Every structure is written in C-alpha cells, then in structure tokens.
Amino acid sequence: MLTASFLTSTVPSAQRRAYWSKVMSAYFGEHSAHCVNEGIFDACLTRYDIAALQMYLISCPPHWIERGEVRRDCHASDYMKLILPLNGAVKITQGGAVIQLGCGDWGLYDSRAPYRVDVDATEILVMLIPRSSLIGFKLDGLQCSPSQHPETRGLNSVLSAVLRSLAQYADELPISVHTSLAETVLGLLASALAAEQASRRGQLHLPAVLRLRVKHFIAAHITDPELSIDSIAHEMRCSKRYLHRIFEEEGKTIDRYIWWYRLERCRDTLQACAGSKRSISDVAFSWGFNSSAHFGRMFKETYGVVPRDYQREVMLSH
C-alpha cells in the first residue's frame, strides 16, 4: 500500500539536496546526502507498507549517503536494511567491510552501525526488515547475494526476482495479499541467510530454520480447520515440546500464532470485500475457522471491534 511519496522537484533547486537529506533522515535515521555531480538534484522516494515490511523505491542521480552513530531509540534501529539496485550499481561500506552490488543483487546491513552507501544507479529498492523476524541468525557484518556457493545462488536469484516484481507491481497489489507477500520475502531471505551460513560454517542454525519451516507450513495450510501443533509436529518429524521451545522467541505459542495468522488473513479479506455481498461467516470459514461465533469473539478480542463494525469503519474511511 502506497503511504508516502516525496519529490525534490517540489522545492527550489538550491534546497533540493538539503531536502533529500531531510527525507532520508526521516525514514532511515539521520543521514547526510552528497551529490557526485554538480547540477540540479532530481530525486524521488516512494514508500509502500507491505504488512511488517517497509519498502522504498528511490529514483535518484548518482550520489552517496553517510550515517554516523545512531541512538538506540531511533526508529530505524529496530530494522535491518536491505538494498537492491534495479539498475546500475551500489557500494556499501560498513565496519571496514565493502560489498559491491550489481543490478539485481541485494545487500543486507545493520542500520544501527555507521555506514556509507555509494549509489551509481538511477533506481534502487530499499527495504526495512524487522530485526524480530530474523531472530536466531547471527548477522555479523554485511550480508549479500553474490556468492560462489551453488547452494545459495538459486535462493538468492529467487529472492531478487521477488523483490524486483514487488517493485514493478507495488501499485497493483491488493492489501489482502500483503501479509502473505511479506512472509514470502522474509522466508526467502531467512532461507538464503541460513544457506549462506551453512556453506561457510558447515552447519545450519537449526532452531531458526525449523521455526521458518513451521511458519511456511502454517501459511500453506492455514485454511485447513484441522491444522494444529500435532499435525505440524508430525510433518516436521519432531516433538511438540521441541516445537514449543523453538517458538518461544516469537512471543506467542504456536496455537496462538495459528489463530493470529487466521485473524490477519480474515481482517485483510474483510477489508478487501467491504461493501460486497460476501458474508462474514464465509470469510471466517474460508480461513480455517469452524465457528462464526468463535471467530467474532477472537476478532473483537484482538482488534477491539466486531467484524461487521470493522467493515463499516473501512467503508466510511473510503
């Protein structure tokens, strides 16, 4: 969903670089921006919220940005930062390490530590990834897609293709698919990171990878009313006790995660079909609930409003 757009062309030429630094600082923490070439600085930033992910499409002339030490209470400190040039090249420098990204390559770096990004591209995608979604992965230093390991090349290419498709079709994506898309991106990223760590260290970070597999299984079977921790444990070939343990870092049990995931899908669908003839019970049953009364109670408990009133609020807001 498009949430913001900024054009330097809306301010006088002499103020554009300062304006660009202000916009970048508002979304990514305090930055300084420097143009490579003299002349008019024409740039554009468009932000899309895709569930828990924040995606930014940036059109700009060649320039570089720099960031110093960051306060821990800064908004951006809750995120890792992913960047992917849609054309041209990008160089990221952080902690004495340097990575070079070509068109379609992605790089992941810590938004809390000082860094410099040199942009020799006219279009880039930037995505803020919640740190909580990558719990269990030891992200020591810069991470990037270019790799010589056969096990990781395929995953990196698929992730890159998904990100580029998101950039191309961001304006056309219905809100009802946002959470599924975010889960797909996070799952591919986590899988790529796990495979890269395995190729370097000879072993996978098993709890993080299993937790990821559980989430994917839940997403794929969420419409099944019989989905439960028993069926998940059987599929994953492990004990329920172990599943509970690896899920502790999520802040909710697997059962609560399943119900939360169903409620999120129902809420997205109710929003998308507000004003249509589709019944609330049909929406609930389509996402795995087997009781409309139970769905109504859980919806109100979670969102503070009953489903029908939620749809009415959506219609009034439009």
N, C-alpha and C positions, 0 to 999 in steps of 0.2 A: 504494500500500500504506500503510495506516494505521500510523504509527510512534510517535505520541505524542499525548496529549490532556491538557489542563490546565483545571481549573475553579476559579474563585476561590471558589466556594461550599464548597470543601473546607477553607477556612481561616476563622478568626473574622472577622467583619465589619470590625473595626478594622485588620486586617492585609491586607485584600484589595488595596488599591492598591499597597502595597509588594510584595506577592506578584506582582501583574501586571507591575510594573516589572522584577522579577527574571526572570520568564518571558520577557518581551520581550527583555531583555538577553542571555539565554542563547542565543536563536536569531538575533537581529539585531544583536548588539553592544550596548554599554552605552547604555541609554535611561533617560529619566525619563518617567513617565506622570502625567497630571493630569486629573482628572475635571472636566467642565464643571459638573455639578450636584451638589449635596450629596446624600447618601443612600447606600444600600448599592450597592457596586460589584460587579455580577454580570457576569462575562465568561468566555469560553471560547475556547481556542485548540486547534485540531486540526491536526496535521501529517501530510502524505502525501508519501512519496517516490515520484516518477514518473521512473524512470531518473535522469538527471542533474539533474532539476528538483526543487526543494523547494517544495511547495505548502502554504499555511497558510489554513485557514478560521477566521475570527475573528468571534465574536459578542460585542458589547460595547455599553455605553451611550455616549452622546456624550462624547468625551474628546480630548485631544491628547497626542502624544508628541514628544519632542525629543531630538536626538542631537548631541553635540559632536564634536570632532576624534576620529579613530579611529586606533588603531595599525595599521600596515600588516600586522602578523602576525595581526590579528583574523580569525576565521573568515569573517565577513561581507564582508571586503574583497575576497574572491575572486568576489563576485557583484554584479550589478546587481539592483535591486529593482523589481518590478512590482507595482502595486496596482490593484485594480478593485473599486469599491463594488457590492455585489449589491443594495443599496437605499440610499436617502439620497444623501449627497454627501461628498466628501473634498477637502480643500485641501492641496496640497503646496507648501512654501516651501523653496527651496534656492538659494544663491548669488545672492540678490537677485531671483530669478525666482519667480513664483507660477503654479500651474495649478489650475484648478477642474475636478473630475471629477464628473459625474452618474452615475446608475445605469447600469452597463454600459460606461462609459468606462474606459480604462486609462491609467495613467501609469507612466513608467519613469524611475528616478533613480539616482544614484550613491550606493551605500551607504558609500563611503569619506569622502564630504564631509558636513559638518554639515547637518542638515535638521530641519524641523518638519512634522508631519502632523496636521492637524485632522480628526477623524473625526466627522461628523454622520450616521452610519449605524449600523444595528444589526447588519449583516453585511457583511464585506469579504473579498475574496480577496487574499492576498499571495503572490507567487511570487519565489523567488530564482533568477536566471538566471546561469549561469556566464559570467564575462567571456570565457573562451576561446571560447565559442560565438558571440560577436559580434565576433571579431577582424576587422578591416578596416573597421568602421564607426566614424566619428568621432562619438562621442556627447558633444557639447559642450552640457551643460546638460540641463534637463528635456525629456523626450520624452513626448508624449501623443497619444491617439487623436483628440480633437476637431480637425477640420480642415475647411477650406473647399475643399480641392482634390478634384475628382471622382476623380482617380487613386488617392487614398488612402482615401476614405470606405468603399469596398467592402471593401478588405482589413481595415481597422480593425473593421468590423462583423463580418466572419467570425471574426477573432481573438477578439473579445469574445464571440461566440456559443460558440466552442470552449471558452473559459475558463469561461464560465457552465455549460456542460454538464459539464465536469470537476468543478466544484464540486458539481453536483447528483448526479452518479453516481460520485463518488470511491470510495465503499464497495463498488461493484459491479464495478469494473474488474479483470479478471484480469491477473496480473503479466506474462503472455505478450504483452500489447499495450502495456506501459508505454513501451518504447523507441520504438515507432512513434508513440505519442501525444506523447512528448517531442519527437521530430523534427518532428512536425506543428506543435506550438506554436512551436518555435524557427524553423522555416521561415516560418511566417506572420508572426512578429514581425520577422524579418530582412527579409522582403519589404516589410512596412509601413514599416520604417525606411528602406529603400532608396528606396521610392517617395516618402516624405516628403522625403528629401534631394534627390531628383531634382526635385521640384516647387519646392523653394526655390533650388536652385543650377543647375538646368537640365541636370544630367547625373547618371548613376548611378555608384556606386562599383563599377566593373565587376568587378574581381577577387573582391570579396566576394559579389556577386550571382551570378557564374558558379560560384563554389565552392558556393553554396547550391543552384543548379540541378543541379550534379553530385551532390550528396548526395540530392536528391529523385529523380533518375534512378536512382541506385543502390538507394534504398529501394523504388522501384516495380518494379525488375527483378531484385531480389536472388534470386528463386527460379530465375532463368534460369542454367543452368550455363555458358552461353556469354558471360555478362556479363564485359566486360574493358575495359581502357583504350582499346582500339581502337574498340569499339562506342560508348563514351562520347564519344570524340573525334569520331567520325562524327556522332553525334546533336547534339553541341554546335557542330559546324562550326568546330573549331579544332584546332591541332596537339597531339600528345601531349606535346611538350616544354612548351607553354604550360600544359597541364593540370597537369603535374608542378610547374611553378613556382607556380601559384596555390594548390596544395595543400600547399606546404611549411610553412605556418603551422599545419597540423593536427598536425604532429609525426610523421606516417606517410605513406607513399606511398599512391597511390590503390589499388594492388593490395592492400596491407596493410589499408587501410580496408575494402575489399570483404570480405576474409576475416574481419576483426574483426566487421563488421556481421553476417555469416552466423553466426559463432560466438555472438554475443549473442542472435540470434533462436533458435538451436538451444538455448542454455542456458535461455532463458525457456520454450521448449516442453518441454524435458526436465523442468523443474521443474513445469510445469503438468500433465504427463501421468505423473508419477511414480506407480507403482503400477498403471498401466493396462497393457493388452496391446500397446500400440504399441511397435514395435521402435525401437532407437536408429538403425539404418540408415535406416528410413523417415523419421525426423525429419531426419537429415542430408541425405538426398536431396530432401526437401521444401523445403529452404532453399538448394538450389543446389550442394551437394557432389555429386561423382560417384564418390567412393571413400570407403567407410566407414573404411578403414584410414587414409587421409589425414586424414579428419575426426577420428578418435581421437587421432592424433599432435598435430594442431594444438590440439585441445581440452585435452589434457594440458599442452602447452607453454604455453598461455595461462592456464589456471586451476589447474594443478598437480595435477590428478586426472583419471582417465579417466572418460568419460561414465557408465558403469554405476555406478562408485563415487560419482559426484556424485548420481545419482538415489537411491542408497541413503542418502546423507547427508541428502538432502531428506526422505525418508520417515521417518528416525529423528528429525529435528528437529520433525516434526509429531506 
